[in-house]
Amino acid sequence: MQTALRASLPETELAGRANFAPHARVVREERPVQASGLPLSIRGLRKSFGDNEVLRGIDLHIPAGQFVAIVGKSGCGKSTLLRLIAGLDKIDAGSLSFGQEIQPEDIRVMFQEPRLLPWARVLANVEVGLGRDRASSDAHARAEKALIEVGLADKRDQWPSVLSGGQKQRVALGRALVSRPRVLAFDEPLGALDALTRISMQRLLERVWRDQGFTAILVTHDVSEAVALADRVLVIEEGRIAHDVTVNAARPRQRGSAELAGLEGSILSHLLSADDRT
């Protein structure tokens, strides 16, 4: 696989260099141990759908192993950016590089819907994430290990139809983790969960990120979720990075703390002021 997707391929947008978002400071004490994640560099990324220019010039660098959250109002381009990073859509202009040659299993995506196979039991659903390695002799063992990591070892022989919403998302997370990805993209994976289940899943996401060291990119509408999980929060506005916030709060994060509330308020204020300007 190519290390960069360039303007000759149909993928993201080209950005005005004046709109380059400053790199967030790397907070070394927050980095996962033995980080295995990939760095990501984006230059001049543009993407349109027909006459609708969704991304108007993204310049961005994400260090290996960083946890980045992307927020913004509906239609701002955050999910489009995530899909381009994951290789699910093609860029129109610009470049996207992971700094080295990558394999398909290096990048995985977790969506809001679990997308489980209803005719396959839980263990078999997790094995799907192995892709071409699904037929390997250790496929069962790897899938079982992934289920242990997400706390569902006792559900290995269950059908998806008998699982709760949170359990289905844990299976989906296990499926994403089983191939040991180096970049894991989350497209609002917790949006349909109730409040308590959502908090539990947030803690699980943070734990597996710290244990495995992948680069995490989370798209969410929930600003409190963004500051609770991420090292860095990017605010997308009209197809550009309008705000780049470093979250220096120590882990584990203290939900409801004045520090996180202040960061959340600052980001929400920026989002609301953007509405006032339109």
N, C-alpha and C positions, 0 to 999 in steps of 0.2 A: 504494500500500500504506500502511496506517496506520502511524504512527510508534510507536504503543504498543498492546500487546495487553492489554486490561483485564479486570476481573473479569466483565464481561458476556459475554466470550468464554470458551469452555471451555479454558483453559490453566492455568498453574502456581499454586502455593500462596501463601497469605498468611502472613507471618511475624510472630512476636512481636517488637516493636521492640527488646526487651531482647537479642535474639539477633543484632542487626545486626553483621555482621563489619566491623571497622575497615578503612578503606581502606588499601591498601598504599602506601608512599611511592613516588612516581614517580622512578625512577632515570634521569635524563635521559641520562646517557652510554650507557645500554643501549637507548635508543629507536632504532628504525630511521630511517635518513635519509629525509626527505620522506614522513613517515608519511601514509598514505591511509586508515588504518583508521577504523572508527566507534567512538565511545564506547558503552557499554552501561550502563543503569541498571535495576535490578530492585528492586521494592518489594513486600513482602508476597506472595511467590509461593508458591502452593500447588497441589499436584497429587495426585489420588487415582485409583486404579484399583479400582473397586468399593469394598469396605470397607478396602482397603489404602491408607493415607495415606503416600505416598512422599516428598513434599516438604512439610514442615511449617512453612514460613515462611522464605523466602530474601530477604534484603536485601543488595544487592551493587552496587558501581559498578566498572566496568572502563574505564580511560582508553583513548582511541583509540591503537591501535598496540601495546598491551601484549600480552605472551605470558603467558597464565594456564594453569596445569595444575590439574586437579581430580582428587584421589585419594580413596580410601575403600574400605572392604571391600565385597564383592559385596552388592547390594541396598540400598545406602545412598542411592541416588537420583542419583548423578553422571551416568549416561547419560540419565536422564529430564530432568535440568536442561539438558543439552546439546541434546536434541531439542526442548525448549521454546524455547531460544535460537534454534535453527535454523528454527523454525516447522514442525517435523515433527509435533508434538503440540500440543494446545490447553490453555491454562491453565484452572484451575478458579477461581482468585481471585488478585488482585494485578495488577501491571502490569509490562510489559517494554518499554523504550523505547531506541531508538538515537539519539534526540535530533533526528532529522530524517526526512523522507520517504525511504524506501528502495525499491530496485527488486529484483526476484527474484534477479538476478545478483549483488547485493551480498553475499549470504550463500551460502556453499557448505559442503558436508560431505564429509569423507573418512572412510570406514568401515574396519573391520578387514578385510572382504572387498573385493577390488578391484572386483567387480561389473562386469566388462567384458563387452561384447557379443561372444560367441564368433564370430558371423558377420561381424564388422566388423574391418578391419585396425586397427593401432595408431593411425594418424593419424585415422581416422574415429571411433574411440573417444574420442579427445581432443576432436574437434569436437562431440561430444554435449554437452560442457560449455558450449558457446556458447548453448544453448537456442534462443530465437527468432532469434538472429543466425547460426544455422548455415547459413542460405541466403545470407548476405552474400557479397559478392565477395572479401572478404579472409579468409574463414573458414579456408581452407587455410594461408595465411600465419600467421595467429594460432595455429593448432594446431601448426604447425612450430616457431614460436618457443617455445611452451610445452614441446615435446619437447626443444628445445635446453636450456631451463632445467633440466630434470630429467635431462639427460644421455642421452637416448634418440633423438637425431636419426637414428641409423643403423638404428633399428628401426621406422621409420615405416610400412613396407609389410609388416611381420610380422603373423602371426595371434597372438592372445593365447595359444593353446595351446602355442606353442613358447617362451614367455617363462618365466623363472624367477619365483619368488614375489616377490623384490625388484623385478624389472623390471615385473611386473604392478602393484605398488604405485606405482612411479614413473609408470606410465601413468595410474593413478587420480589421482595428485597433479597431473599435467599437465592432466587433465580438469577438476580443481577450480580450477586456476590460470588456465586459458585465458580466462576471462571477467573476470580481474583483480578478484577479490572484495575487499570491504572488511572482511569478517569470514569467517574460515575456521575451521570447527569440525572437530576430529579426534576420532573415537570409537574409541580404541584401535587406530589404523591399523597399528601395528607389532607387535602382539601375537603374530602367527603367524609372524614371521620368525626366522631363526637369529640368534645373538648378534652376529656380525660384520656381517651384512647390516643388522641393526637399528641398530647404531652408525652405519653409513654413511647410513642413511635419516634418523637423527636429525640428522646434520650437514647433510643436504640440506634438511630442514625448516627448520632454523635459518637456512641461507643464503637460501632463497627468502623467508622471513619478513623478514629484514633488507633484502633487495633490494626487496621490494614494499611493505612497511610496513603490511600488513593486521593487524587485531586477531586474535590466535590464541587459541583455546580448546581445550585438549587434555585429554581424559579418558584416564587410564591407571591400570593397577594397579601400574606400575613406579615406585617412588618415586625411584630413581636417575635414571630418564629424566626425571621431573618436574623435579628440581633441576638437571639438566644443560641443560634447554631453556628453562625458564620464568623470567620475572621474578618470578613470584608463584605460590605453591602454596596451593590451598584444600583443606582436609580436610573432607569431608562425613561427618557422623555422624548417623544417625537422622533424615535429611531436613533437617538444618540445617548451616550452616557453623560447624564447631566450632573451626577453627584457620585462621589466615590468615598465611602466612609470606612475607616479602619476601626474594628471592634477590638479594643485592647483588654476587655474584661477577662479576668482569670476564669479558667474552667475548673470544676463544673460551674456553669453560670448560675447566679442567684436570681431566679425569676422574681420579678417585682421589685428588684433593687433600684435604688435611685439612679445608678449608673446606666443600667439598661433602659430604664424609663426615659432618661434624658436623651439617649441615642435614638430611641424609638420616636420620641417627640420631635426631634430635629428632622428625622427622615419624613415623618408624616407632615410636618410643616412645609417641607420642600414640595411634597406631592400635592398638598392642598394649594400652595401658592402657584403651582403649575396650572391647576384648574382655574385659578383666578386670572391668570394671564391669557387664557384661551377664550 
